[in-house]
């Protein structure tokens, strides 16, 4: 098939959606399909960087489109950037020949893009496949960025319903999201539930104290509790930060925040206001080093906001399991994450606002033997190897894309 992939983020951007799309494009290309990508000239986090307008990598043809670059300072600057990208990609699609492609694949980044994809798929009379990552305006409403009764919420709900009902296929990430999409009008026979795979090519399997990332950043022999990834509005960090404050005098613990995003400043301000010398902040790590950075931790933190079930899908849990690390989950007691970790002894799960319970559980974790911690990690790894292998999940996507509805 000739496949056109439309997305704001793509290689070499490091955000999760970009990495999964890069993996999928490569997998499609290696299995006989031809992939062309329309994407942005700028990475999601840093608009000071500009990628070249056109290149071909591994046979994947990449066209990068201009847009405004106000950044993520506030909601309105994000909307302007999204809007300019959507307008410019629409012009690009207007001059795209129908005969060039058999299918269009789009995601939820940015929110309006799937609507554009559906409109052009109808114009060209070719299928549109919708890979749902995060849903708007649901997440903005749940994060209290916009009101449920606002004009923008109603507008994005309308275009979301249109995209869901008119997509030829929809790829959902978990059972909660699939149920929600069904309630929004997705037809059962067009809905495929496939979790995202861990975007890791290598794994650190050595002794924890010999990990190069641990040594480079002077973690020593501390128990490293790591949150790695985007610090977004949908990832409330208050509970983990308050727990770090309660444990400030326990020198066994080190809380490490790796990545960026709109909530990064919340961590910086908390650290400064409380004199938290048990908190370290580090930048996003390139994919070729992610195995070392994640492997330097003793607990991997996964966070899901309340009232977000079915709207988003924190996939950090898969990387944590695959590298054989215990998981610390903060979020609703029922989710795709608890579906997994509740079957695996030794992982930690708390709700938002339970910082005192979390601090107590972390102390209990610190008091168990390294052998028991290793056993938790090994159980997690075995589960991931059997159920979440990147090759298995990419092949499921490949089959779903080629499946006739």
C-alpha positions, 0 to 999 in steps of 0.5 A: 500500500501507499500510505500517507501519515499526517502528524505534527510530530515525527522523527527526530522529535523525541516525544512518545507519539513521534517515536511510536509513529517512527517505529510504525513507519519503519515497520510498514516500510520493512513489510512492503508498504511505502510511507510518506509523512507530512509533519512539522518542521519544529519539535514539539518541545523546542521551537528554536530547533528547525528540521530540514523541509524534505528528506528520505530516511530508510525509504520513508519520505518526510515532508516538513511543514512550516508553522508558528512557533510561539511554544507552550507558554500558555493555552492560547500560544499552543492553539495558535501553533496547532492552528497554523500547522493545521492550516498549512498541512491542509494546503499541502493536502489540497495539492496531493494527488489522490492516486498517490495514496491508498490510505491516510493515517492520522493521530490526535496530535494536534487535536484538529488534524484527524478532522482534516484527515477525514475531510480529505479522505472523503474528498479523495475517496480513500480510507482514513485510519485514526490512531487515538493517543489522547482525546481533546477536549476531554483532557483539557476539561479534566485538567481544568484548562477549559470549561465543559460548557465553553465554545471551544469544548463544544467545537472540539467535541463536534469535530471529535465526534465527526472524526470518530464516526467517519474514520474507516478504522480506529486504533485504540490503546486500552479497553477503557478508551475503546469503551469510550470511543464506542460510546462516541459512535465508533463502530465495533467492527472498525475498532482495534485495541492495541497497546503501544509498545516500549520504544526501546532498542537496548536494555541495561542489564548490568549492576545498578551501581555500575550504570553509566547514567547513575555514575554520570549524575552522581546518584550513588547508592541512593534509591532512585525514584524516577519520573521520565517523560513529558511533564504535561497537564495530564500528569499531576505531580503534586503527590510525588512532590509532597512525598519527596518533602515528607522524605526529605530527611531520609537520605536514602531517597533521590527523586529524579525528574527527567524530561520537559513540558509545561509542568517542569516549572512546577517541579523547579518551583517546588524544589526551590521553595522547599530547598529539596536537595533530594530532587534532581531535574534532568533534560529529555534523553535521546532514544539511544541513551534511554536504556541507561537513563531508565535503567539507572532508577530503582522505581519508575513512576507512572502517573495518570490524572483523575477523571482521565480514564479513556481519554489518555494512556500513560505508556511509561508503564510498558518501558518500566516493565520491559527494563525490569523495574518496579513500578510506582503508579499514582492515579485512579484505582481502575485503569489499564495500569492497574490491570497489569500491576495488580497481577504482579506482586511488589509494585506500588499503587496509590491515589492522588493526594495519598502522599503520606501513604506513598511515603510509608510505602517507599520506606517499606520498599527501602527496607526490603532486600535487593534480592526481593527488589530484583524479583519484582523487576524480573516478574515485571520483565517476564510479563512484558516479554510475554505480552508487550513485545514491540515486535508482537504489538507492531505486527498487530498494528500491521495486521490491523492496517491491512485488515479488511473491514 
